[in-house]
Amino acid sequence: MMSIFRQINNWIHDFIFSKKMIVCIMTYIFMMEDVVVPMAKLANEAGVKYSIFEPFVLLLSHYDHFLIIPILFIVVMSDFPAKENGCIFAITRMGKTRYIISQIIYAFMIALIMIFLLGIMSILYSSGEKTTNWSEYMTSFHLSFPELYQANNQLFVESSTVNQGTVCSVIFNSILLLSAFLTLFAEILCYFKLKGHRFVGITVSLGILIIGTLLNGLHLKIKWLFPVSHVIYGEHFDVFLRKPICELWISYIYFILLIVIMSVVNVVTIKKCQIGDER
């Protein structure tokens, strides 16, 4: 077991000190300049206060910003699992089943690292108050400055999120659900990479993301068959009534089942592959 965690630690170390991390940081800087900085400027102009954690909530819960995260993950993990000499050695030493399990854990850890990096950067860019309560900016700005609100609604957390959860609960659930979502994409990329169709895996992953987003925009019930709706906290609740549309625990079960199924499929698939076979 310790050998698995040592290998995962090596892979994480390689990721952190690779060009992929630079891509993540540069993308997040763009997100900060596009979302967090304008949000702070708008709050200052209106003379209202906001929580230092609210920009992070906004980035995780608003479709205009959220979609960048899974797209970035698919890009930086597009070669997952890598078939370098070190990985071939790991397969030989660990066995194929343990190798796949370690890769899944690695993908989950990378998802967490990417999300926490986004959170840290949003806090560093923020000039808000150190409070975990919803601020005046999120709760009453639309009443005091309706025209400004309408012109900048992409800089506000949606009402279904603010009304149905605390800042901490939204962040906690969003991190877990998004991590599971990204891990599921890693499983899909892994399957097609093992089958020798890397670009098909990328296409399928992006297709799931796009179709799920479109169905969600059309407010069709079929949207719950796709993972996108299960990630957004506010989608689980009615905008005005304190009534869940889809219980959060259902979304957790949804992701657990899909990840377990894909893990089994990937274990079966790699057992049919020759070590080092690029096909």
VOGU-3710 file (C-alpha; in Angstrom, 3 decimals, decimal comma):
1> mmsifrqinn> 0,000/0,000/0,000  2,823/2,399/0,864  4,361/1,796/-2,562  1,114/2,959/-4,183  1,089/6,214/-2,224  4,778/6,797/-2,922  4,099/6,395/-6,636  1,102/8,729/-6,466  3,241/11,259/-4,606  5,849/11,077/-7,386
11> wihdfifskk> 3,205/11,650/-10,059  1,765/14,616/-8,151  5,260/16,075/-7,733  5,860/15,734/-11,483  2,533/17,451/-12,228  3,147/20,378/-9,879  6,556/21,078/-11,408  5,431/20,609/-15,011  4,216/23,000/-17,698  0,685/21,823/-16,926
21> mivcimtyif> 0,723/23,690/-13,626  1,857/26,833/-15,434  -1,119/26,429/-17,793  -3,421/26,158/-14,764  -1,964/29,256/-13,112  -2,157/31,335/-16,297  -5,770/30,255/-16,871  -6,671/31,127/-13,297  -5,023/34,541/-13,608  -7,317/35,168/-16,580
31> mmedvvvpma> -10,301/34,084/-14,453  -9,228/36,412/-11,641  -8,967/39,372/-14,008  -12,265/38,466/-15,671  -14,311/37,780/-12,533  -12,727/38,579/-9,165  -11,230/41,968/-10,040  -14,450/43,298/-11,695  -16,462/41,965/-8,742  -14,269/43,858/-6,265
41> klaneagvky> -14,438/46,988/-8,409  -18,238/46,836/-8,629  -18,565/46,361/-4,863  -16,252/49,302/-4,186  -18,115/51,559/-6,621  -21,424/50,732/-4,950  -19,943/51,025/-1,468  -21,028/47,536/-0,378  -19,016/44,809/1,316  -18,521/41,209/0,268
51> sifepfvlll> -16,996/38,080/1,788  -13,461/37,088/0,865  -14,807/33,607/0,038  -17,653/34,694/-2,256  -15,520/35,036/-5,414  -14,564/31,356/-4,995  -18,242/30,427/-4,618  -19,034/32,426/-7,751  -16,337/30,655/-9,773  -17,621/27,243/-8,669
61> shydhfliip> -21,343/27,896/-9,079  -21,909/30,153/-12,096  -21,965/28,467/-15,513  -20,216/31,378/-17,222  -17,121/30,704/-15,089  -17,471/27,098/-13,927  -17,102/25,502/-17,374  -13,515/26,723/-17,682  -12,452/24,353/-14,880  -13,470/21,005/-16,479
71> ilfivvmsdf> -12,197/22,164/-19,879  -8,841/23,020/-18,295  -8,767/19,641/-16,533  -9,440/17,780/-19,788  -6,629/19,721/-21,470  -3,971/19,133/-18,802  -5,001/15,492/-18,326  -5,455/14,736/-22,024  -2,601/12,188/-21,969  -3,983/10,392/-18,898
81> pakengcifa> -2,733/7,813/-18,059  0,747/8,586/-19,384  2,597/5,728/-21,081  6,085/6,818/-20,219  8,863/4,492/-19,115  8,195/5,300/-15,460  4,541/4,300/-15,810  5,447/1,075/-17,594  7,794/0,274/-14,703  5,000/1,091/-12,248
91> itrmgktryi> 2,634/-1,306/-14,028  5,251/-4,066/-13,873  5,974/-3,460/-10,189  2,449/-2,762/-8,921  0,307/-4,901/-11,175  -2,345/-3,637/-13,551  -5,242/-3,474/-11,092  -3,307/-1,540/-8,450  -1,899/0,686/-11,181  -5,400/1,719/-12,325
101> isqiiyafmi> -6,494/2,307/-8,725  -3,428/4,476/-8,117  -4,139/6,436/-11,309  -7,720/7,102/-10,182  -6,508/8,347/-6,796  -3,899/10,465/-8,579  -6,559/12,013/-10,849  -8,749/12,790/-7,821  -5,803/14,437/-6,052  -4,978/16,537/-9,130
111> alimifllgi> -8,628/17,630/-9,259  -8,415/18,717/-5,613  -5,114/20,524/-6,193  -6,577/22,433/-9,140  -9,680/23,414/-7,171  -7,751/24,494/-4,066  -5,329/26,470/-6,231  -8,320/28,312/-7,693  -9,631/28,983/-4,190  -6,299/30,284/-2,907
121> msilyssgek> -5,862/32,588/-5,897  -9,420/33,938/-5,585  -8,776/34,763/-1,914  -5,440/36,429/-2,707  -7,092/38,536/-5,419  -10,031/39,415/-3,182  -10,249/42,455/-0,925  -13,390/41,334/0,864  -14,158/40,800/4,532  -13,032/37,700/6,417
131> ttnwseymts> -16,490/36,295/7,048  -18,288/33,096/6,094  -21,720/34,761/5,964  -23,416/35,901/2,769  -22,615/39,568/2,333  -24,701/42,598/1,480  -23,233/42,356/-2,021  -24,905/38,978/-2,598  -28,131/39,450/-0,646  -29,328/43,009/-1,274
141> fhlsfpelyq> -27,306/44,524/-4,121  -30,114/43,716/-6,588  -32,546/45,748/-4,472  -30,312/48,781/-3,979  -28,785/48,908/-7,458  -31,115/47,030/-9,864  -29,625/48,507/-13,034  -26,042/47,720/-12,026  -27,157/44,234/-11,029  -28,797/43,551/-14,391
151> annqlfvess> -25,749/44,819/-16,259  -23,359/42,655/-14,221  -25,406/39,609/-13,186  -22,510/37,298/-14,109  -20,676/38,737/-11,092  -23,276/37,482/-8,606  -23,958/34,057/-7,134  -27,389/32,866/-8,260  -30,332/33,190/-5,877  -30,922/29,429/-5,746
161> tvnqgtvcsv> -27,437/29,050/-4,259  -27,575/31,983/-1,818  -31,069/31,080/-0,562  -30,424/27,365/-0,066  -26,985/27,137/1,492  -24,348/28,839/3,601  -21,024/29,946/2,135  -19,263/27,024/3,841  -21,792/24,379/2,767  -21,738/25,588/-0,841
171> ifnsilllsa> -17,926/25,548/-0,960  -17,692/22,129/0,735  -20,242/20,420/-1,506  -19,000/22,163/-4,646  -15,420/21,001/-4,036  -16,458/17,378/-3,495  -18,890/17,249/-6,422  -16,494/18,995/-8,794  -13,653/16,672/-7,750  -15,848/13,661/-8,487
181> fltlfaeilc> -16,889/15,227/-11,800  -13,275/15,737/-12,880  -12,321/12,238/-11,722  -15,084/10,845/-13,925  -13,585/12,674/-16,907  -10,199/11,176/-16,019  -11,804/7,715/-16,074  -13,223/8,375/-19,543  -9,864/9,656/-20,807  -8,175/6,607/-19,282
191> yfklkghrfv> -10,517/4,149/-21,002  -10,056/5,583/-24,476  -6,303/5,998/-23,956  -6,037/2,302/-23,063  -8,039/1,466/-26,190  -5,621/3,555/-28,256  -8,122/6,324/-29,054  -6,888/9,286/-27,020  -8,562/11,982/-29,115  -11,877/10,123/-29,033
201> gitvslgili> -11,686/10,279/-25,235  -11,107/14,030/-25,339  -13,993/14,465/-27,798  -16,369/12,330/-25,712  -15,466/14,234/-22,528  -16,025/17,621/-24,151  -19,225/16,308/-25,759  -20,628/15,248/-22,387  -19,773/18,678/-20,995  -21,352/20,585/-23,891
211> igtllnglhl> -24,515/18,461/-24,154  -25,053/18,565/-20,393  -24,681/22,342/-20,380  -27,136/22,773/-23,262  -29,739/20,504/-21,643  -29,353/22,377/-18,382  -29,924/25,675/-20,180  -33,137/24,256/-21,656  -34,262/23,129/-18,170  -35,117/19,627/-19,368
221> kikwlfpvsh> -35,413/16,823/-16,811  -33,126/14,675/-18,944  -30,289/16,984/-17,846  -29,944/14,879/-14,678  -28,656/11,990/-16,784  -25,548/14,091/-17,447  -23,022/14,974/-14,729  -22,944/18,748/-15,302  -26,197/19,499/-13,453  -25,104/17,371/-10,489
231> viygehfdvf> -22,034/19,579/-9,927  -23,734/22,987/-9,644  -25,025/23,479/-6,091  -27,873/25,814/-7,028  -29,287/23,386/-9,604  -30,355/21,091/-6,773  -32,860/23,620/-5,401  -35,844/25,684/-6,449  -34,945/29,350/-6,931  -37,607/30,665/-4,542
241> lrkpicelwi> -38,926/27,752/-2,469  -36,807/25,948/0,113  -37,465/22,725/-1,735  -34,857/20,470/-3,357  -35,273/19,536/-7,004  -32,613/16,857/-6,664  -31,226/15,873/-3,258  -27,478/16,384/-2,884  -26,997/12,796/-1,701  -28,414/11,577/-5,020
251> syiyfilliv> -25,663/13,443/-6,854  -23,021/11,869/-4,608  -24,434/8,390/-5,277  -24,575/9,227/-8,996  -20,866/10,045/-9,146  -19,797/7,158/-6,902  -21,642/4,635/-9,081  -20,236/6,032/-12,334  -16,682/6,182/-10,981  -16,895/2,612/-9,641
261> imsvvnvvti> -18,321/1,339/-12,944  -15,667/3,124/-14,993  -12,944/1,870/-12,634  -14,052/-1,723/-13,178  -14,196/-1,149/-16,935  -10,680/0,316/-16,920  -9,299/-2,574/-14,850  -10,801/-5,070/-17,295  -9,490/-3,040/-20,244  -5,910/-2,745/-18,981
271> kkcqigder> -5,790/-6,481/-18,253  -6,361/-7,031/-21,974  -3,537/-4,635/-22,906  0,093/-5,561/-23,339  2,465/-3,521/-21,187  3,824/-0,689/-23,280  1,292/-1,329/-26,027  0,415/2,026/-27,624  -2,022/0,651/-30,153
//
